[in-house]
């Protein structure tokens, strides 16, 4: 019985560790654009946020709840794109752990060219965050400027999964 209990504890520990990232990929806009194009055949939710953005932090629990609900669906993917500075990478990693973020987190290290890549994502995006973009088979289908409710997030996902 003791061995069974130990095995379950070890299994639970590794399950929790595997659910969270231990590192954050750092990329430029072009690499992120390529990642989006690679998700053909899926509903891709891309959320731009930062650890210092109160509305971003407020909506993340809803995003994680929805991500956990749909993550087993092969036609669904969620990516959280942190706009924190590269020097704050450790803070982002701690944030991932403390907030139990289960979606993939990327750090976009391309602040100097924001005026170039922001309009390439969305011409109506003024640069404020949070912003959420929805792609279906790598084509943008919806742009949400500002905080997004759990209900609206799930509605957009279910509309596009059909």
C-alpha positions in Angstrom: 0.0 0.0 0.0 2.9 2.4 0.8 4.5 1.7 -2.5 1.2 2.4 -4.3 0.8 5.7 -2.4 4.4 6.7 -3.2 3.8 5.9 -6.9 0.7 8.0 -7.0 2.4 11.0 -5.4 5.3 10.7 -7.8 2.9 10.5 -10.8 0.9 13.4 -9.5 4.1 15.5 -9.1 5.2 14.8 -12.7 1.7 15.5 -14.0 1.8 18.9 -12.4 5.3 19.6 -13.6 4.4 18.6 -17.2 1.3 20.9 -17.2 3.5 24.0 -16.8 6.3 25.3 -18.9 9.8 25.4 -17.3 11.1 27.8 -19.9 9.7 30.4 -22.3 10.5 30.5 -26.0 11.7 33.9 -27.0 10.9 34.9 -30.5 10.5 37.8 -33.0 7.4 38.8 -34.9 8.3 36.8 -38.0 8.7 33.6 -35.9 5.3 34.1 -34.3 3.7 34.7 -37.6 5.2 31.4 -38.8 3.9 29.6 -35.7 0.4 30.9 -36.5 0.7 29.6 -40.1 1.8 26.2 -38.8 -1.5 25.7 -37.0 -3.6 25.0 -40.1 -6.7 23.0 -39.4 -7.1 24.4 -35.9 -8.8 27.1 -34.0 -5.9 29.1 -32.6 -6.5 31.6 -29.8 -3.6 34.0 -29.5 -3.7 36.3 -26.5 -1.2 39.2 -26.1 -0.6 40.1 -22.5 1.9 41.2 -19.9 2.5 40.4 -16.2 2.2 44.1 -15.4 -1.2 44.5 -17.1 -4.0 44.3 -14.6 -6.8 43.5 -17.1 -4.5 40.9 -18.7 -3.9 39.2 -15.3 -7.6 39.4 -14.5 -8.7 37.5 -17.6 -6.1 34.8 -17.6 -7.9 32.5 -15.1 -10.8 32.4 -17.6 -8.4 31.6 -20.4 -6.9 28.8 -18.5 -10.3 27.3 -17.6 -11.3 27.4 -21.3 -7.9 26.1 -22.4 -8.2 23.2 -20.0 -11.7 22.4 -21.3 -10.6 22.3 -24.9 -6.9 21.3 -24.8 -7.6 17.6 -25.6 -9.4 18.7 -28.8 -7.0 18.2 -31.7 -8.6 21.2 -33.5 -7.8 23.7 -30.7 -4.7 25.5 -29.6 -4.1 28.5 -27.3 -0.9 30.5 -27.2 -0.3 33.3 -24.7 2.1 35.9 -26.1 3.9 37.8 -23.3 4.9 41.4 -24.2 7.1 41.6 -21.1 10.7 42.7 -21.7 13.3 40.0 -22.2 15.1 41.1 -19.0 11.9 40.1 -17.2 11.9 36.5 -18.4 12.4 35.1 -14.9 9.4 37.1 -13.7 7.3 35.6 -16.6 8.4 32.1 -15.6 7.5 32.7 -11.9 4.1 34.1 -13.1 3.4 31.0 -15.2 4.1 28.8 -12.1 2.2 31.0 -9.6 -0.9 31.4 -11.9 -0.8 27.8 -13.1 -0.8 28.8 -16.8 -1.3 25.6 -18.8 -1.4 27.2 -22.3 1.8 27.6 -24.2 3.5 30.9 -23.3 5.8 32.7 -25.7 7.8 35.9 -25.0 7.8 38.3 -28.0 11.1 40.1 -27.9 10.3 42.6 -30.6 9.5 45.9 -28.8 11.5 48.1 -31.1 9.5 47.2 -34.2 6.0 47.2 -32.5 4.8 49.9 -35.0 5.6 47.5 -37.8 4.1 44.2 -36.5 1.0 45.5 -34.6 -0.8 46.6 -37.7 0.3 43.4 -39.4 -1.7 41.4 -36.8 -4.7 43.9 -36.9 -5.0 47.3 -38.5 -7.4 48.4 -35.8 -5.1 47.4 -32.9 -3.8 50.6 -31.1 -1.1 48.7 -29.2 -3.0 48.4 -25.9 -3.3 45.0 -24.2 -4.9 42.6 -23.6 -5.7 41.7 -27.2 -7.0 38.3 -28.4 -6.9 37.1 -32.0 -8.7 34.0 -33.2 -7.5 32.1 -36.3 -9.2 29.3 -38.1 -6.9 27.3 -40.4 -4.3 30.1 -40.0 -6.7 32.8 -41.2 -7.8 35.5 -38.7 -11.5 35.3 -38.0 -11.9 37.6 -35.0 -10.1 40.4 -33.1 -10.9 41.3 -29.5 -9.5 44.5 -28.2 -9.4 44.6 -24.4 -10.4 42.2 -21.7 -12.5 39.2 -22.8 -15.1 37.5 -20.7 -15.1 33.7 -20.2 -18.5 33.5 -21.9 -17.3 35.5 -25.0 -14.1 33.5 -25.2 -15.9 30.2 -25.1 -18.6 31.5 -27.6 -16.0 32.4 -30.2 -14.2 29.1 -29.8 -17.4 27.0 -30.1 -18.6 29.1 -33.1 -15.3 28.3 -34.9 -14.9 24.7 -33.9 -18.0 23.7 -35.9 
